[in-house]
Every structure is written in structure tokens, then in C-alpha cells.
Amino acid sequence: MKIGVGSKNPNKVKSVESVMKKIYSQEHLEVVGLDINSKISSQPFNGETIKGAINRAEEVMNKIDADLAIGIEAGLFRFPFLSTNYLDIHWCAIQDKMKKITIGSSCGFELPKEVIHKVLQDKEIGEAMDEFVGIENIGKKMGAIGILSKGMIDRSDLAQQAVLAAMIPRISKDYYFNKKKNSTFK
């Protein structure tokens, strides 16, 4: 099985590989990272984040002959009642050869107010976190979540959550795609 990932970010590629090894035979699994443009803002907000993940998956399918094409995108989603009004959430879109797309997300978490303030002034989360904690290229390492959770969860964990959530309809396809199945709860 050949799986294309719409990024060469090692965290994203390893996250996809980790999830797929749990689902499919490791012997016949090839995971390839590609340099793909998400065609969205460098710091997406709300639904634009999901659109970026979909764009990445679709572009992977256009570039290579893959069984599955995966796009992962992180962004800020506005939620009132939070101290910062935003949650950082990773989203995953998975497209198959039949062009069926499934979507999943990671858990969301709040960034410090100072980081949100910088992001709202046109900085990307990674750049704002680099300045906030004094670590260069944090996004290619454990990510903001790794620093803020004191290592209990890292960026690849969030990507894995999103990939697994997007795979749920494929893992349990009888519940999602079988038209003959009675969908009435008893």
C-alpha cells in the first residue's frame, strides 16, 4: 500500500507512518512525504485549516499514484468562552483513489495569551512560540504543545490523533459506507 503525505515535515510523515502501521501490514506499507502547497494562508484560522488539509490530500493524489493521500494542517479555531478565544487544532484529510475524503481532528489546546496576541498581529504560531520560549524551529520539533505540556504530548501525537480520527470511517466502513446497513439506533 502506497500512502502519500502532503508534507515533508518529518513529524507529519512519521505520524502517518505510525498510525498506518497499526492499521495495515507493515511489510507492504510505503509512506512518502511530498512537498505540497496547501494553497491557504501560512497561518490558517477556522475552516481554512480544514481546506488546507483537503488541498494537500488532493494535490498528493494528483502528483503520485497513491492508495491514500493525506493532508495535515494545524490552525486556530475561534471558540468563545475561552480565555484566549482560540484552540490550536490539527486536521487531517484522507483521500482515496475513488476521491472519497474523510476528515479527522486532534484534541485542541489553548496557547498562551502572548502567543495568540502575536499571531493576531500576523505571525505564525511557530514563529510566535519560537520568540516566546526562545527555541528555534519549535514547529519542526515537539511543537508548541510539547513545550506547553512539558513533554507529555508533542506535535506528532496531535498529528497521529488527527490521522486516526480521519481513518475511523475507513476502519469501520460498514458503519459509514454500507448503504444496506440499517442506520436506526435501537
N, CA and C atoms as a LAMMPS dump frame, in Angstrom:
ITEM: TIMESTEP
0
ITEM: NUMBER OF ATOMS
558
ITEM: BOX BOUNDS ff ff ff
-5.0000000000000000e+02 5.0000000000000000e+02
-5.0000000000000000e+02 5.0000000000000000e+02
-5.0000000000000000e+02 5.0000000000000000e+02
ITEM: ATOMS id mol type element x y z
1 1 1 N 0.845 -1.173 0
2 1 2 C 0 0 0
3 1 3 C 0.891 1.236 0
4 2 1 N 0.608 2.146 -0.916
5 2 2 C 1.376 3.381 -1.018
6 2 3 C 0.534 4.536 -0.481
7 3 1 N 1.122 5.269 0.475
8 3 2 C 0.444 6.393 1.099
9 3 3 C 1.285 7.639 0.899
10 4 1 N 0.689 8.658 0.318
11 4 2 C 1.364 9.931 0.113
12 4 3 C 0.929 10.925 1.159
13 5 1 N 1.902 11.64 1.713
14 5 2 C 1.642 12.667 2.722
15 5 3 C 1.97 14.016 2.102
16 6 1 N 1.062 14.953 2.222
17 6 2 C 1.236 16.267 1.612
18 6 3 C 2.145 17.183 2.387
19 7 1 N 3.293 16.667 2.819
20 7 2 C 4.296 17.442 3.548
21 7 3 C 5.569 16.619 3.645
22 8 1 N 6.682 17.323 3.717
23 8 2 C 7.948 16.64 4.004
24 8 3 C 8.358 16.843 5.456
25 9 1 N 7.486 17.488 6.244
26 9 2 C 7.763 17.676 7.667
27 9 3 C 7.899 16.299 8.301
28 10 1 N 9.068 16.006 8.891
29 10 2 C 9.301 14.666 9.448
30 10 3 C 8.266 14.257 10.496
31 11 1 N 7.77 15.207 11.287
32 11 2 C 6.745 14.884 12.287
33 11 3 C 5.474 14.36 11.628
34 12 1 N 5.052 15.003 10.548
35 12 2 C 3.825 14.595 9.873
36 12 3 C 3.996 13.233 9.206
37 13 1 N 5.116 13.042 8.516
38 13 2 C 5.353 11.771 7.817
39 13 3 C 5.439 10.622 8.826
40 14 1 N 6.179 10.808 9.91
41 14 2 C 6.316 9.756 10.93
42 14 3 C 4.985 9.477 11.614
43 15 1 N 4.189 10.52 11.805
44 15 2 C 2.874 10.342 12.434
45 15 3 C 1.971 9.482 11.565
46 16 1 N 1.949 9.776 10.276
47 16 2 C 1.143 8.978 9.35
48 16 3 C 1.629 7.537 9.355
49 17 1 N 2.933 7.356 9.254
50 17 2 C 3.503 6.008 9.232
51 17 3 C 3.14 5.233 10.499
52 18 1 N 3.217 5.889 11.636
53 18 2 C 2.906 5.237 12.91
54 18 3 C 1.465 4.743 12.96
55 19 1 N 0.527 5.586 12.546
56 19 2 C -0.884 5.185 12.55
57 19 3 C -1.14 4.08 11.537
58 20 1 N -0.604 4.235 10.341
59 20 2 C -0.876 3.264 9.277
60 20 3 C -0.277 1.896 9.58
61 21 1 N 0.83 1.856 10.303
62 21 2 C 1.424 0.575 10.69
63 21 3 C 0.514 -0.187 11.649
64 22 1 N -0.295 0.525 12.397
65 22 2 C -1.243 -0.118 13.304
66 22 3 C -2.443 -0.683 12.541
67 23 1 N -2.727 -0.1 11.392
68 23 2 C -3.922 -0.48 10.629
69 23 3 C -3.603 -1.497 9.533
70 24 1 N -2.485 -1.291 8.846
71 24 2 C -2.131 -2.122 7.688
72 24 3 C -0.857 -2.916 7.955
73 25 1 N -0.642 -3.929 7.169
74 25 2 C 0.558 -4.748 7.261
75 25 3 C 1.798 -3.894 7.018
76 26 1 N 2.755 -3.983 7.912
77 26 2 C 3.983 -3.194 7.792
78 26 3 C 4.827 -3.601 6.59
79 27 1 N 4.716 -4.851 6.167
80 27 2 C 5.525 -5.346 5.063
81 27 3 C 5.21 -4.654 3.747
82 28 1 N 3.967 -4.291 3.563
83 28 2 C 3.534 -3.751 2.275
84 28 3 C 3.14 -2.279 2.372
85 29 1 N 3.763 -1.57 3.284
86 29 2 C 3.409 -0.176 3.523
87 29 3 C 4.552 0.746 3.098
88 30 1 N 4.226 1.681 2.227
89 30 2 C 5.2 2.688 1.801
90 30 3 C 4.576 4.067 2.048
91 31 1 N 5.215 4.864 2.897
92 31 2 C 4.736 6.209 3.197
93 31 3 C 5.744 7.207 2.632
94 32 1 N 5.244 8.091 1.77
95 32 2 C 6.097 9.039 1.062
96 32 3 C 5.647 10.467 1.365
97 33 1 N 6.575 11.304 1.788
98 33 2 C 6.282 12.714 2.005
99 33 3 C 6.577 13.515 0.746
100 34 1 N 5.676 14.435 0.399
101 34 2 C 5.854 15.276 -0.787
102 34 3 C 5.765 16.742 -0.387
103 35 1 N 6.487 17.565 -1.099
104 35 2 C 6.437 18.997 -0.868
105 35 3 C 5.192 19.534 -1.569
106 36 1 N 4.155 19.844 -0.799
107 36 2 C 2.856 20.262 -1.34
108 36 3 C 2.477 21.614 -0.753
109 37 1 N 1.97 22.483 -1.595
110 37 2 C 1.472 23.781 -1.156
111 37 3 C 0.007 23.617 -0.763
112 38 1 N -0.342 24.069 0.427
113 38 2 C -1.715 23.929 0.912
114 38 3 C -2.677 24.923 0.26
115 39 1 N -2.152 25.927 -0.41
116 39 2 C -2.952 26.955 -1.096
117 39 3 C -3.839 27.741 -0.138
118 40 1 N -3.358 27.894 1.1
119 40 2 C -4.063 28.705 2.09
120 40 3 C -3.056 29.637 2.754
121 41 1 N -3.516 30.449 3.678
122 41 2 C -2.643 31.354 4.427
123 41 3 C -1.59 30.561 5.194
124 42 1 N -0.444 31.183 5.427
125 42 2 C 0.603 30.492 6.186
126 42 3 C 0.17 30.26 7.634
127 43 1 N -0.731 31.083 8.145
128 43 2 C -1.319 30.85 9.469
129 43 3 C -2.833 30.805 9.315
130 44 1 N -3.365 29.594 9.102
131 44 2 C -4.809 29.494 8.867
132 44 3 C -5.64 29.611 10.148
133 45 1 N -6.866 30.055 9.942
134 45 2 C -7.853 30.142 11.005
135 45 3 C -9.106 29.4 10.557
136 46 1 N -9.782 28.789 11.509
137 46 2 C -11.094 28.189 11.313
138 46 3 C -11.119 27.231 10.118
139 47 1 N -12.158 27.301 9.31
140 47 2 C -12.354 26.356 8.213
141 47 3 C -11.263 26.355 7.158
142 48 1 N -10.516 27.459 7.071
143 48 2 C -9.408 27.495 6.115
144 48 3 C -8.395 26.386 6.431
145 49 1 N -8.265 26.041 7.695
146 49 2 C -7.354 24.975 8.116
147 49 3 C -7.774 23.639 7.509
148 50 1 N -9.051 23.33 7.595
149 50 2 C -9.57 22.088 7.032
150 50 3 C -9.402 22.097 5.512
151 51 1 N -9.664 23.23 4.888
152 51 2 C -9.494 23.356 3.436
153 51 3 C -8.03 23.096 3.059
154 52 1 N -7.096 23.573 3.855
155 52 2 C -5.675 23.319 3.594
156 52 3 C -5.336 21.84 3.636
157 53 1 N -5.907 21.121 4.602
158 53 2 C -5.676 19.67 4.685
159 53 3 C -6.25 18.968 3.459
160 54 1 N -7.448 19.375 3.051
161 54 2 C -8.071 18.787 1.855
162 54 3 C -7.24 19.09 0.616
163 55 1 N -6.795 20.353 0.481
164 55 2 C -5.964 20.733 -0.672
165 55 3 C -4.703 19.884 -0.749
166 56 1 N -4.08 19.656 0.389
167 56 2 C -2.853 18.844 0.415
168 56 3 C -3.143 17.412 -0.051
169 57 1 N -4.212 16.821 0.469
170 57 2 C -4.552 15.443 0.078
171 57 3 C -4.86 15.36 -1.411
172 58 1 N -5.646 16.289 -1.918
173 58 2 C -5.991 16.271 -3.346
174 58 3 C -4.76 16.451 -4.223
175 59 1 N -3.857 17.321 -3.821
176 59 2 C -2.654 17.565 -4.623
177 59 3 C -1.729 16.347 -4.614
178 60 1 N -1.65 15.654 -3.488
179 60 2 C -0.857 14.418 -3.429
180 60 3 C -1.402 13.423 -4.453
181 61 1 N -2.724 13.266 -4.474
182 61 2 C -3.342 12.316 -5.393
183 61 3 C -3.094 12.717 -6.843
184 62 1 N -2.981 14.019 -7.111
185 62 2 C -2.684 14.499 -8.465
186 62 3 C -1.225 14.257 -8.864
187 63 1 N -0.33 14.177 -7.864
188 63 2 C 1.103 14.062 -8.162
189 63 3 C 1.621 12.637 -8.235
190 64 1 N 1.072 11.751 -7.42
191 64 2 C 1.586 10.38 -7.407
192 64 3 C 0.434 9.382 -7.431
193 65 1 N 0.758 8.161 -7.778
194 65 2 C -0.225 7.079 -7.763
195 65 3 C -0.201 6.467 -6.368
196 66 1 N -1.081 6.972 -5.501
197 66 2 C -1.13 6.501 -4.117
198 66 3 C -2.479 5.85 -3.843
199 67 1 N -2.477 4.918 -2.915
200 67 2 C -3.733 4.314 -2.472
201 67 3 C -4.499 5.291 -1.581
202 68 1 N -3.75 5.995 -0.762
203 68 2 C -4.321 7.028 0.099
204 68 3 C -3.43 8.26 0.031
205 69 1 N -4.071 9.428 0.032
206 69 2 C -3.347 10.704 0.06
207 69 3 C -3.779 11.439 1.322
208 70 1 N -2.793 11.926 2.06
209 70 2 C -3.078 12.513 3.367
210 70 3 C -2.563 13.94 3.443
211 71 1 N -3.454 14.822 3.912
212 71 2 C -3.092 16.201 4.181
213 71 3 C -3.318 16.498 5.646
214 72 1 N -2.34 17.125 6.273
215 72 2 C -2.452 17.506 7.685
216 72 3 C -2.173 19 7.779
217 73 1 N -3.026 19.694 8.499
218 73 2 C -2.885 21.144 8.656
219 73 3 C -3.282 21.518 10.075
220 74 1 N -2.521 22.397 10.683
221 74 2 C -2.854 22.895 12.024
222 74 3 C -3.261 24.357 11.905
223 75 1 N -4.207 24.751 12.723
224 75 2 C -4.648 26.137 12.702
225 75 3 C -5.404 26.496 13.964
226 76 1 N -5.773 27.75 14.045
227 76 2 C -6.506 28.253 15.2
228 76 3 C -7.993 28.328 14.892
229 77 1 N -8.787 27.824 15.83
230 77 2 C -10.24 27.853 15.696
231 77 3 C -10.824 28.706 16.808
232 78 1 N -11.676 29.621 16.42
233 78 2 C -12.275 30.552 17.373
234 78 3 C -13.386 29.859 18.158
235 79 1 N -13.269 29.938 19.47
236 79 2 C -14.277 29.415 20.386
237 79 3 C -14.494 30.455 21.483
238 80 1 N -15.687 31.028 21.548
239 80 2 C -15.937 31.971 22.642
240 80 3 C -15.9 31.234 23.983
241 81 1 N -15.803 31.938 25.025
242 81 2 C -15.785 31.439 26.397
243 81 3 C -14.419 30.926 26.833
244 82 1 N -13.429 30.947 25.952
245 82 2 C -12.069 30.573 26.338
246 82 3 C -11.31 31.844 26.712
247 83 1 N -10.272 31.711 27.501
248 83 2 C -9.525 32.906 27.902
249 83 3 C -8.859 33.602 26.716
250 84 1 N -8.484 32.841 25.689
251 84 2 C -7.85 33.439 24.504
252 84 3 C -8.788 33.477 23.299
253 85 1 N -9.908 32.812 23.386
254 85 2 C -10.891 32.662 22.304
255 85 3 C -10.451 31.717 21.186
256 86 1 N -9.321 31.024 21.341
257 86 2 C -8.823 30.161 20.267
258 86 3 C -8.292 28.838 20.803
259 87 1 N -8.525 27.78 20.008
260 87 2 C -7.887 26.478 20.233
261 87 3 C -7.026 26.161 19.023
262 88 1 N -5.854 25.624 19.261
263 88 2 C -4.979 25.127 18.201
264 88 3 C -5.391 23.682 17.962
265 89 1 N -5.795 23.376 16.716
266 89 2 C -6.278 22.036 16.378
267 89 3 C -5.619 21.569 15.086
268 90 1 N -5.164 20.327 15.067
269 90 2 C -4.65 19.703 13.85
270 90 3 C -5.811 19.023 13.132
271 91 1 N -5.83 19.125 11.808
272 91 2 C -6.854 18.487 10.985
273 91 3 C -6.191 17.61 9.95
274 92 1 N -6.84 16.503 9.642
275 92 2 C -6.34 15.578 8.636
276 92 3 C -7.448 15.286 7.633
277 93 1 N -7.076 15.314 6.353
278 93 2 C -7.968 14.892 5.273
279 93 3 C -7.306 13.714 4.575
280 94 1 N -8.076 12.665 4.341
281 94 2 C -7.568 11.48 3.655
282 94 3 C -8.436 11.237 2.427
283 95 1 N -7.776 11.18 1.276
284 95 2 C -8.479 10.914 0.023
285 95 3 C -8.002 9.585 -0.537
286 96 1 N -8.954 8.796 -1.06
287 96 2 C -8.591 7.541 -1.705
288 96 3 C -8.707 7.687 -3.217
289 97 1 N -8.436 6.601 -3.93
290 97 2 C -8.469 6.64 -5.403
291 97 3 C -9.86 6.929 -5.954
292 98 1 N -10.885 6.681 -5.168
293 98 2 C -12.261 6.958 -5.597
294 98 3 C -12.652 8.407 -5.282
295 99 1 N -11.683 9.195 -4.8
296 99 2 C -11.854 10.606 -4.435
297 99 3 C -12.736 10.814 -3.201
298 100 1 N -12.939 9.753 -2.437
299 100 2 C -13.675 9.863 -1.174
300 100 3 C -12.739 10.469 -0.133
301 101 1 N -13.221 11.485 0.566
302 101 2 C -12.412 12.174 1.57
303 101 3 C -13.029 11.967 2.939
304 102 1 N -12.183 11.608 3.891
305 102 2 C -12.592 11.54 5.293
306 102 3 C -11.747 12.535 6.075
307 103 1 N -12.331 13.069 7.134
308 103 2 C -11.711 14.155 7.898
309 103 3 C -11.647 13.766 9.367
310 104 1 N -10.584 14.195 10.035
311 104 2 C -10.463 13.997 11.479
312 104 3 C -9.647 15.11 12.093
313 105 1 N -9.769 15.252 13.394
314 105 2 C -9.016 16.296 14.094
315 105 3 C -8.353 15.747 15.342
316 106 1 N -7.43 16.535 15.851
317 106 2 C -6.768 16.227 17.114
318 106 3 C -7.552 16.89 18.24
319 107 1 N -7.087 16.674 19.445
320 107 2 C -7.619 17.461 20.551
321 107 3 C -7.162 18.91 20.332
322 108 1 N -7.853 19.834 20.92
323 108 2 C -7.475 21.233 20.812
324 108 3 C -6.893 21.721 22.128
325 109 1 N -6.057 22.74 22.041
326 109 2 C -5.481 23.313 23.258
327 109 3 C -5.284 24.811 23.063
328 110 1 N -5.282 25.531 24.184
329 110 2 C -5.061 26.972 24.133
330 110 3 C -3.569 27.279 24.194
331 111 1 N -3.199 28.264 23.446
332 111 2 C -1.839 28.805 23.509
333 111 3 C -1.838 29.95 24.515
334 112 1 N -0.675 30.345 25.031
335 112 2 C -0.631 31.494 25.939
336 112 3 C -1.145 32.765 25.25
337 113 1 N -1.723 33.646 26.039
338 113 2 C -2.294 34.89 25.508
339 113 3 C -1.275 35.685 24.694
340 114 1 N -0.026 35.721 25.157
341 114 2 C 1.015 36.476 24.45
342 114 3 C 1.257 35.915 23.051
343 115 1 N 1.185 34.604 22.916
344 115 2 C 1.386 33.959 21.619
345 115 3 C 0.198 34.282 20.698
346 116 1 N -1.01 34.154 21.22
347 116 2 C -2.199 34.481 20.428
348 116 3 C -2.134 35.937 19.975
349 117 1 N -1.738 36.817 20.865
350 117 2 C -1.626 38.237 20.512
351 117 3 C -0.681 38.439 19.327
352 118 1 N 0.466 37.775 19.337
353 118 2 C 1.428 37.888 18.228
354 118 3 C 0.866 37.278 16.943
355 119 1 N 0.16 36.16 17.064
356 119 2 C -0.431 35.518 15.886
357 119 3 C -1.487 36.445 15.266
358 120 1 N -2.273 37.092 16.099
359 120 2 C -3.288 38.015 15.593
360 120 3 C -2.669 39.258 14.966
361 121 1 N -1.395 39.494 15.262
362 121 2 C -0.652 40.597 14.638
363 121 3 C 0.14 40.101 13.43
364 122 1 N -0.255 38.975 12.86
365 122 2 C 0.287 38.455 11.608
366 122 3 C 1.572 37.641 11.723
367 123 1 N 1.749 36.922 12.835
368 123 2 C 2.866 35.977 12.945
369 123 3 C 2.286 34.567 12.928
370 124 1 N 3.071 33.632 12.448
371 124 2 C 2.667 32.23 12.509
372 124 3 C 2.893 31.72 13.934
373 125 1 N 2.142 30.685 14.312
374 125 2 C 2.262 30.131 15.66
375 125 3 C 3.701 29.725 15.957
376 126 1 N 4.338 29.014 15.019
377 126 2 C 5.716 28.56 15.24
378 126 3 C 6.66 29.71 15.528
379 127 1 N 6.558 30.769 14.744
380 127 2 C 7.414 31.944 14.932
381 127 3 C 7.116 32.62 16.273
382 128 1 N 5.845 32.765 16.611
383 128 2 C 5.466 33.388 17.881
384 128 3 C 5.937 32.55 19.065
385 129 1 N 5.817 31.213 18.96
386 129 2 C 6.283 30.337 20.04
387 129 3 C 7.806 30.345 20.139
388 130 1 N 8.503 30.378 18.981
389 130 2 C 9.971 30.469 18.996
390 130 3 C 10.407 31.665 19.837
391 131 1 N 9.791 32.802 19.591
392 131 2 C 10.122 34.028 20.332
393 131 3 C 9.717 33.917 21.793
394 132 1 N 8.565 33.338 22.044
395 132 2 C 8.017 33.255 23.403
396 132 3 C 8.88 32.386 24.316
397 133 1 N 9.348 31.242 23.802
398 133 2 C 10.12 30.315 24.645
399 133 3 C 11.617 30.32 24.349
400 134 1 N 12.033 30.993 23.274
401 134 2 C 13.453 31.076 22.952
402 134 3 C 14.032 29.812 22.342
403 135 1 N 13.205 29.029 21.64
404 135 2 C 13.665 27.815 20.961
405 135 3 C 13.402 27.988 19.472
406 136 1 N 14.425 27.793 18.65
407 136 2 C 14.297 27.969 17.209
408 136 3 C 13.647 26.754 16.546
409 137 1 N 12.779 27.003 15.583
410 137 2 C 12.091 25.956 14.8
411 137 3 C 11.334 24.949 15.66
412 138 1 N 10.627 25.451 16.621
413 138 2 C 9.881 24.576 17.53
414 138 3 C 8.863 23.715 16.78
415 139 1 N 8.311 24.254 15.675
416 139 2 C 7.311 23.524 14.895
417 139 3 C 7.849 22.264 14.26
418 140 1 N 9.139 22.196 13.983
419 140 2 C 9.735 21 13.382
420 140 3 C 10.231 20.041 14.47
421 141 1 N 10.062 20.446 15.714
422 141 2 C 10.48 19.596 16.837
423 141 3 C 9.221 19.111 17.555
424 142 1 N 9.116 19.365 18.836
425 142 2 C 7.959 18.888 19.606
426 142 3 C 6.751 19.794 19.478
427 143 1 N 6.926 20.956 18.886
428 143 2 C 5.82 21.882 18.702
429 143 3 C 5.452 22.606 19.985
430 144 1 N 4.55 23.559 19.846
431 144 2 C 4.095 24.338 20.991
432 144 3 C 3.528 23.429 22.071
433 145 1 N 2.758 22.419 21.661
434 145 2 C 2.137 21.519 22.626
435 145 3 C 3.176 20.775 23.454
436 146 1 N 4.298 20.425 22.863
437 146 2 C 5.358 19.729 23.597
438 146 3 C 5.933 20.585 24.707
439 147 1 N 6.167 21.849 24.396
440 147 2 C 6.689 22.781 25.405
441 147 3 C 5.638 23.03 26.48
442 148 1 N 4.416 23.324 26.054
443 148 2 C 3.366 23.709 26.996
444 148 3 C 2.9 22.55 27.874
445 149 1 N 2.978 21.319 27.368
446 149 2 C 2.563 20.15 28.165
447 149 3 C 3.742 19.54 28.919
448 150 1 N 4.895 20.203 28.843
449 150 2 C 6.114 19.689 29.499
450 150 3 C 6.458 18.293 29.007
451 151 1 N 6.256 18.08 27.689
452 151 2 C 6.647 16.825 27.068
453 151 3 C 5.651 15.687 27.191
454 152 1 N 4.495 15.929 27.811
455 152 2 C 3.518 14.848 27.958
456 152 3 C 2.822 14.517 26.644
457 153 1 N 2.77 15.475 25.74
458 153 2 C 2.219 15.262 24.408
459 153 3 C 3.021 16.153 23.467
460 154 1 N 3.264 15.685 22.243
461 154 2 C 4.006 16.53 21.305
462 154 3 C 3.232 16.671 20
463 155 1 N 3.819 17.421 19.092
464 155 2 C 3.139 17.721 17.835
465 155 3 C 2.806 16.461 17.043
466 156 1 N 3.686 15.479 17.071
467 156 2 C 3.399 14.253 16.323
468 156 3 C 2.224 13.498 16.946
469 157 1 N 2.04 13.603 18.26
470 157 2 C 0.871 12.986 18.895
471 157 3 C -0.417 13.611 18.358
472 158 1 N -0.423 14.95 18.204
473 158 2 C -1.606 15.628 17.67
474 158 3 C -1.875 15.192 16.231
475 159 1 N -0.818 15.102 15.436
476 159 2 C -0.98 14.664 14.048
477 159 3 C -1.513 13.23 14.013
478 160 1 N -1.008 12.36 14.881
479 160 2 C -1.489 10.979 14.929
480 160 3 C -2.969 10.922 15.306
481 161 1 N -3.376 11.748 16.264
482 161 2 C -4.794 11.796 16.641
483 161 3 C -5.653 12.167 15.437
484 162 1 N -5.228 13.192 14.701
485 162 2 C -5.996 13.652 13.54
486 162 3 C -6.06 12.576 12.459
487 163 1 N -4.937 11.917 12.188
488 163 2 C -4.894 10.856 11.167
489 163 3 C -5.799 9.699 11.58
490 164 1 N -5.687 9.257 12.817
491 164 2 C -6.52 8.152 13.286
492 164 3 C -8.002 8.531 13.232
493 165 1 N -8.344 9.747 13.63
494 165 2 C -9.745 10.183 13.582
495 165 3 C -10.258 10.188 12.142
496 166 1 N -9.408 10.602 11.188
497 166 2 C -9.817 10.594 9.775
498 166 3 C -9.914 9.176 9.227
499 167 1 N -9.225 8.24 9.827
500 167 2 C -9.27 6.843 9.378
501 167 3 C -10.464 6.078 9.95
502 168 1 N -11.115 6.581 10.969
503 168 2 C -12.205 5.85 11.613
504 168 3 C -13.272 5.401 10.619
505 169 1 N -13.76 6.266 9.714
506 169 2 C -14.752 5.772 8.747
507 169 3 C -14.203 4.679 7.825
508 170 1 N -12.896 4.671 7.618
509 170 2 C -12.283 3.645 6.761
510 170 3 C -12.075 2.345 7.545
511 171 1 N -11.762 2.458 8.816
512 171 2 C -11.581 1.279 9.665
513 171 3 C -12.929 0.58 9.878
514 172 1 N -13.962 1.362 10.105
515 172 2 C -15.31 0.829 10.36
516 172 3 C -16.238 1.169 9.206
517 173 1 N -15.787 0.857 8.007
518 173 2 C -16.51 1.285 6.797
519 173 3 C -17.938 0.766 6.718
520 174 1 N -18.237 -0.382 7.325
521 174 2 C -19.614 -0.88 7.297
522 174 3 C -20.579 0.09 7.976
523 175 1 N -20.109 0.792 8.97
524 175 2 C -20.963 1.751 9.668
525 175 3 C -21.119 3.069 8.907
526 176 1 N -20.178 3.357 8.03
527 176 2 C -20.174 4.642 7.33
528 176 3 C -20.572 4.55 5.863
529 177 1 N -20.138 3.503 5.181
530 177 2 C -20.283 3.447 3.737
531 177 3 C -21.22 2.354 3.229
532 178 1 N -21.668 1.455 4.083
533 178 2 C -22.542 0.366 3.661
534 178 3 C -23.983 0.878 3.612
535 179 1 N -24.504 1.05 2.413
536 179 2 C -25.839 1.628 2.236
537 179 3 C -26.951 0.679 2.676
538 180 1 N -26.668 -0.613 2.752
539 180 2 C -27.693 -1.582 3.133
540 180 3 C -27.891 -1.652 4.643
541 181 1 N -26.907 -1.188 5.387
542 181 2 C -26.964 -1.281 6.846
543 181 3 C -28.077 -0.381 7.378
544 182 1 N -28.851 -0.89 8.301
545 182 2 C -29.894 -0.094 8.934
546 182 3 C -29.242 0.888 9.888
547 183 1 N -29.452 2.166 9.662
548 183 2 C -28.793 3.173 10.483
549 183 3 C -29.637 3.624 11.66
550 184 1 N -30.787 3.001 11.885
551 184 2 C -31.642 3.365 13.006
552 184 3 C -31.094 2.74 14.283
553 185 1 N -30.929 3.583 15.299
554 185 2 C -30.469 3.081 16.585
555 185 3 C -31.624 2.369 17.288
556 186 1 N -31.267 1.298 17.988
557 186 2 C -32.312 0.541 18.71
558 186 3 C -32.067 0.635 20.18
